[in-house]
Amino acid sequence: MAITAAMVKELRESTGAGMMDAKKALVENNGDMEAAVDWLRTKGLAKAAKKSGRTAAEGLVAVIVEGNKGVAVEVNSETDFVGKNAEFQEMVGGIAKAALGVSDVEALKAADMGGKTVAETITDKIATIGENMSVRRMAVLEGETVVSYVHNAAAAGMGKIGVLVAMTGGDAAIGKQIAMHIAAANPAALSEADMDAAVVEKEKQVQMDIARESGKPEQVIEKMIVGRMKKFVAESTLLNQQFVVNPDLTVEAAAKEAGATITGFARVEVGEGIEVEKEDFAAEVAKAAQG
């Protein structure tokens, strides 16, 4: 029986399966729609699709450095428990290795991982582990020296926060200290020149509004804003932050003492920016009672 695009579309919409999976299911079952649905369920592909609406805000960030290139990849799951699963950790490590050969998330999803794409590997793992998962984002950093650090490590090279630091000069010791600082202080940019102009302008307007509430003259307010914005930039940029290892120095000064110049960094934290809808306990019980 000829398999039409309309048939594939119908099966995809009813099961949520991918296009190629839906087509294969129809081919394997001679166009029988019900049998194709059962085939997808048997393979765990329909099951995986049904879970795709759940919020995946937990998981792991894996970091890996090879030569002068480092990558940090965030792979999400629904619960923190899965992040401790050895099977999940093995998959995340494999995805990080695949990321070394690509430049963005879409290319990573299509990258080969043991004969399957990363996207197909994740779909298979959703079916076996039983939680929604996704590759959310990745960061790539290159430099003369690239150092990595993982905070709250669940396994080698993966944890809740992954950091990469690129430097010229210095050594791995100062690189790790700076990476640990980044994990803790979460700078918005390397230097003032790298800051988002819109973010700076928004902060300036907020500070202006706060200052005007004081009722002080406009010329006094303008001087106040200069000081406040200087402080904002210092607190937001890596090079100007007080070094957590030695607060008497800025990060830039500490790096200079160690003979290093920081040329870039990346910080990826699991679930950062994802809004998770929370229900109170009573609502959760009521919802469960309704089936």
Rosetta blueprint (number, residue, H / E / L):
1 M L
2 A L
3 I L
4 T L
5 A H
6 A H
7 M H
8 V H
9 K H
10 E H
11 L H
12 R H
13 E H
14 S H
15 T H
16 G L
17 A L
18 G L
19 M H
20 M H
21 D H
22 A H
23 K H
24 K H
25 A H
26 L H
27 V H
28 E H
29 N L
30 N L
31 G L
32 D L
33 M H
34 E H
35 A H
36 A H
37 V H
38 D H
39 W H
40 L H
41 R H
42 T H
43 K H
44 G L
45 L H
46 A H
47 K H
48 A H
49 A H
50 K H
51 K L
52 S L
53 G L
54 R L
55 T L
56 A L
57 A L
58 E E
59 G E
60 L E
61 V E
62 A E
63 V E
64 I E
65 V E
66 E E
67 G L
68 N L
69 K E
70 G E
71 V E
72 A E
73 V E
74 E E
75 V E
76 N E
77 S E
78 E L
79 T L
80 D H
81 F H
82 V H
83 G H
84 K L
85 N L
86 A H
87 E H
88 F H
89 Q H
90 E H
91 M H
92 V H
93 G H
94 G H
95 I H
96 A H
97 K H
98 A H
99 A H
100 L L
101 G L
102 V L
103 S L
104 D L
105 V H
106 E H
107 A H
108 L H
109 K H
110 A H
111 A L
112 D E
113 M E
114 G L
115 G L
116 K E
117 T E
118 V H
119 A H
120 E H
121 T H
122 I H
123 T H
124 D H
125 K H
126 I H
127 A H
128 T H
129 I H
130 G L
131 E L
132 N L
133 M L
134 S E
135 V E
136 R E
137 R E
138 M E
139 A E
140 V E
141 L E
142 E E
143 G L
144 E L
145 T E
146 V E
147 V E
148 S E
149 Y E
150 V E
151 H E
152 N E
153 A E
154 A E
155 A E
156 A L
157 G L
158 M E
159 G E
160 K E
161 I E
162 G E
163 V E
164 L E
165 V E
166 A E
167 M E
168 T E
169 G E
170 G L
171 D L
172 A H
173 A H
174 I H
175 G H
176 K H
177 Q H
178 I H
179 A H
180 M H
181 H H
182 I H
183 A H
184 A H
185 A H
186 N L
187 P L
188 A L
189 A E
190 L L
191 S L
192 E H
193 A H
194 D H
195 M L
196 D L
197 A H
198 A H
199 V H
200 V H
201 E H
202 K H
203 E H
204 K H
205 Q H
206 V H
207 Q H
208 M H
209 D H
210 I H
211 A H
212 R H
213 E L
214 S L
215 G L
216 K L
217 P L
218 E H
219 Q H
220 V H
221 I H
222 E H
223 K H
224 M H
225 I H
226 V H
227 G H
228 R H
229 M H
230 K H
231 K H
232 F H
233 V H
234 A H
235 E H
236 S H
237 T E
238 L H
239 L H
240 N H
241 Q L
242 Q E
243 F L
244 V L
245 V L
246 N L
247 P L
248 D L
249 L L
250 T E
251 V H
252 E H
253 A H
254 A H
255 A H
256 K H
257 E H
258 A L
259 G L
260 A E
261 T E
262 I E
263 T E
264 G E
265 F E
266 A E
267 R E
268 V E
269 E E
270 V L
271 G L
272 E L
273 G L
274 I L
275 E L
276 V L
277 E L
278 K L
279 E L
280 D L
281 F H
282 A H
283 A H
284 E H
285 V H
286 A H
287 K H
288 A H
289 A H
290 Q L
291 G L
